[in-house]
Amino acid sequence: MIYKTLYCIGLFNFTAILKVMTKFLLSAFFAIVSVTAFAQQPSRFGNENEEKEQNERVSAPEEIPEEEDARYNSNQSNQRQSSSSARRGNSKLDRWRFGGNIGLGFANNYFYLNLAPRAYYLVKPNFALGAGFSWYYWSDNNDYPPGVIVKKNGSTYGPSLLSWYNPIGPLTLQAEYEPLNIEFAQSIDPNTGAVEYGREWVNALLLGGGIRQQSGRANFFILALYDVLYVTGRSFYPSPWVLRIGVGL
């Protein structure tokens, strides 16, 4: 009886101890699993963040700072303006023509040589405005009545303003205003007969036409002009008709 009682008591105690150990082991197991799962959470979140950053770098376009973007746009605008200004500058420069003419005159023992550089601006391909300077050397070997004093040779010079227009092909019309500084006898010494000369401005307005043949930038012209302000004995030219021969580039 005593042995049975002790056996029952021991069996009860063993069963209770087994239950307690089982609960303890289960609690420890769940605690270890929870700690392990919690410890793995940052790594997962970190991987998700890295993946998100990589996706943003791949899908999102590269952002340009506002200052750099504004500077780039300003440079592009300046380049376009410079290119446009260069084209306009080149276009205006291409409209200029430079050249001149050589004039020769022969009439009644009178000779003159004219050298006249010119600059033209093409308003249109067949219409131009220009300016220049004329220099003449002349000699007069005519015999004049007593009392008429004429210098035998000398030089004459002056500026000029002109315009020409080609209405049809090489046919050209030209108008030229040319004030010339000319020497005239002012007084005579009665004792020695020496003549004192002085200079005066005499106007000439030359109207006429001829042929102006253009080839690229170059042009060659032959003109016959008439001085509508001609005054015999005072105007520079021996005749109101003046011949012009020249080239331009």
C-alpha positions in Angstrom: 0.0 0.0 0.0 2.7 2.4 0.9 4.6 1.5 -2.4 1.5 2.1 -4.5 1.0 5.5 -2.8 4.6 6.5 -3.4 4.4 5.3 -7.0 1.3 7.4 -7.6 2.9 10.5 -6.0 6.0 10.0 -8.2 4.0 9.5 -11.3 2.0 12.7 -10.6 5.1 14.7 -10.0 6.8 13.4 -13.2 3.7 14.3 -15.3 3.6 17.8 -13.8 7.2 18.3 -14.4 6.9 17.1 -18.0 4.0 19.5 -18.6 6.0 22.4 -17.2 9.1 21.6 -19.3 6.9 21.2 -22.4 5.4 24.7 -21.8 8.9 26.1 -21.2 10.3 24.6 -24.4 7.4 25.8 -26.5 7.7 29.3 -25.0 11.4 29.3 -25.7 10.9 28.1 -29.3 8.3 30.9 -30.0 10.6 33.5 -28.4 13.5 32.4 -30.6 11.4 32.4 -33.8 10.0 35.9 -32.9 13.5 37.3 -32.3 14.8 35.8 -35.5 12.0 37.2 -37.6 12.3 40.6 -36.0 16.0 40.7 -36.7 15.4 40.0 -40.3 13.0 42.9 -40.8 15.6 45.7 -41.3 17.4 43.7 -44.0 14.2 43.3 -45.9 13.3 46.9 -45.6 16.8 47.9 -46.7 16.5 45.7 -49.8 13.2 47.3 -50.6 14.7 50.8 -50.2 17.6 49.9 -52.4 15.3 48.5 -55.1 13.2 51.6 -54.9 16.2 53.9 -55.4 17.5 51.8 -58.3 14.1 51.9 -60.0 14.0 55.7 -59.5 17.5 56.1 -61.1 16.5 54.0 -64.1 13.0 55.4 -64.7 13.4 59.1 -63.7 15.3 61.4 -66.2 18.4 63.1 -65.0 17.5 66.4 -63.4 19.4 69.5 -64.4 19.9 72.2 -61.8 17.8 75.3 -62.5 20.9 77.6 -62.7 22.7 75.2 -65.2 19.5 74.9 -67.2 19.1 78.6 -67.4 22.7 79.1 -68.4 22.4 76.4 -71.1 19.2 78.1 -72.5 21.0 81.5 -72.5 24.0 80.1 -74.4 21.7 78.5 -77.0 19.8 81.8 -77.4 23.1 83.8 -77.7 24.4 81.3 -80.4 21.2 81.7 -82.4 21.3 85.5 -82.1 25.0 85.5 -83.1 24.3 83.3 -86.1 21.4 85.5 -87.2 23.5 88.7 -86.7 26.3 87.1 -88.7 24.0 86.2 -91.6 22.6 89.8 -91.6 26.1 91.3 -91.4 27.3 89.1 -94.3 24.2 90.0 -96.3 24.9 93.7 -95.9 28.6 93.4 -96.6 27.8 91.5 -99.8 25.8 94.4 -101.1 28.8 96.7 -101.2 30.7 97.2 -104.5 34.1 99.0 -104.9 35.7 100.2 -108.0 35.9 103.3 -110.1 36.3 104.7 -113.6 38.9 106.1 -115.8 37.9 109.1 -118.0 39.6 110.4 -121.0 38.7 113.5 -122.9 39.9 115.0 -126.2 38.5 118.1 -127.8 40.1 121.1 -129.7 43.6 120.6 -128.4 42.2 119.9 -124.9 43.0 116.8 -123.0 42.1 115.5 -119.5 42.6 112.3 -117.5 40.2 111.3 -114.8 40.8 108.9 -112.0 37.7 108.3 -109.8 37.4 105.6 -107.1 33.8 104.7 -106.3 31.9 102.8 -103.6 28.4 101.5 -104.3 25.7 100.0 -102.1 23.2 97.7 -103.9 19.7 98.7 -102.6 18.4 96.1 -105.1 20.4 93.9 -107.5 19.6 96.4 -110.3 19.7 99.6 -108.3 22.6 101.2 -106.4 23.6 104.4 -104.6 27.2 105.5 -104.4 29.8 108.1 -103.6 33.3 108.7 -104.7 36.1 111.2 -105.4 37.4 112.5 -108.7 40.8 113.8 -109.7 41.6 115.3 -113.1 44.7 116.3 -114.8 44.2 118.6 -117.8 46.1 120.5 -120.4 44.8 123.2 -122.8 46.9 124.1 -125.9 44.3 126.2 -127.6 45.1 129.8 -128.9 42.8 132.4 -127.3 42.2 136.0 -128.3 44.2 138.8 -126.6 42.9 139.4 -123.1 41.6 135.9 -122.6 43.7 134.2 -120.0 43.6 130.4 -119.8 45.9 128.3 -117.7 47.7 125.7 -119.8 47.6 122.8 -117.4 46.6 121.9 -113.9 44.5 119.7 -111.7 40.9 119.6 -110.6 39.3 117.6 -107.9 36.0 117.1 -106.0 33.6 114.6 -104.5 30.7 113.0 -106.3 27.3 111.4 -105.5 25.7 109.0 -107.9 23.0 106.5 -108.6 22.5 103.9 -111.3 19.6 101.7 -112.3 19.4 98.8 -114.8 15.8 98.7 -116.1 16.4 95.9 -118.7 19.4 93.5 -118.7 22.7 95.4 -119.1 21.0 98.6 -120.1 21.8 101.2 -117.4 20.8 104.7 -116.5 22.9 106.9 -114.3 22.7 110.3 -112.5 25.8 111.9 -111.0 26.3 115.1 -109.0 29.9 116.3 -109.2 31.0 119.6 -107.7 34.6 120.3 -108.8 37.2 122.7 -107.5 38.7 124.5 -110.5 41.4 127.1 -110.9 40.4 130.4 -112.5 42.5 133.5 -113.3 41.8 136.1 -110.7 44.2 139.0 -111.6 47.0 140.0 -113.8 50.1 142.0 -112.8 50.2 144.9 -115.4 53.9 145.2 -115.1 55.0 141.6 -115.4 51.9 140.0 -117.0 51.9 137.3 -114.3 48.6 135.8 -113.7 47.3 135.0 -110.2 44.9 132.0 -110.0 42.3 131.1 -107.5 40.1 128.1 -107.0 36.3 128.0 -107.2 33.6 125.3 -107.0 31.7 124.6 -110.1 28.7 122.2 -110.1 28.1 119.5 -112.7 25.0 117.3 -112.9 25.6 114.4 -115.3 22.7 112.4 -116.7 22.8 109.6 -119.2 23.2 105.9 -119.7 25.0 103.1 -121.4 25.9 99.5 -120.8 26.7 97.9 -117.4 27.5 94.2 -117.7 27.6 92.3 -114.4 29.2 88.9 -113.8 29.0 87.8 -110.1 30.4 90.6 -108.0 32.3 92.3 -110.9 30.8 94.7 -113.4 32.0 96.7 -116.4 30.4 99.8 -117.7 30.6 102.3 -120.5 28.5 105.5 -120.1 27.7 108.6 -122.1 26.6 111.4 -119.7 25.4 114.9 -120.4 26.1 117.9 -118.0 22.8 119.7 -117.8 24.5 122.5 -115.7 27.2 123.1 -118.4 28.4 126.7 -118.8 30.9 127.5 -121.6 34.1 128.9 -120.4 33.4 128.0 -116.8 32.5 124.3 -116.5 35.4 122.0 -116.3 34.6 119.7 -119.2 35.4 121.0 -122.7 31.9 119.7 -123.8 28.7 118.9 -122.0 29.1 115.3 -123.1 31.3 113.1 -120.9 32.4 109.6 -121.4 32.7 107.2 -118.5 34.6 103.8 -118.6 35.1 101.8 -115.5 34.9 98.5 -113.5 33.6 97.6 -110.1 33.9 94.6 -107.7 
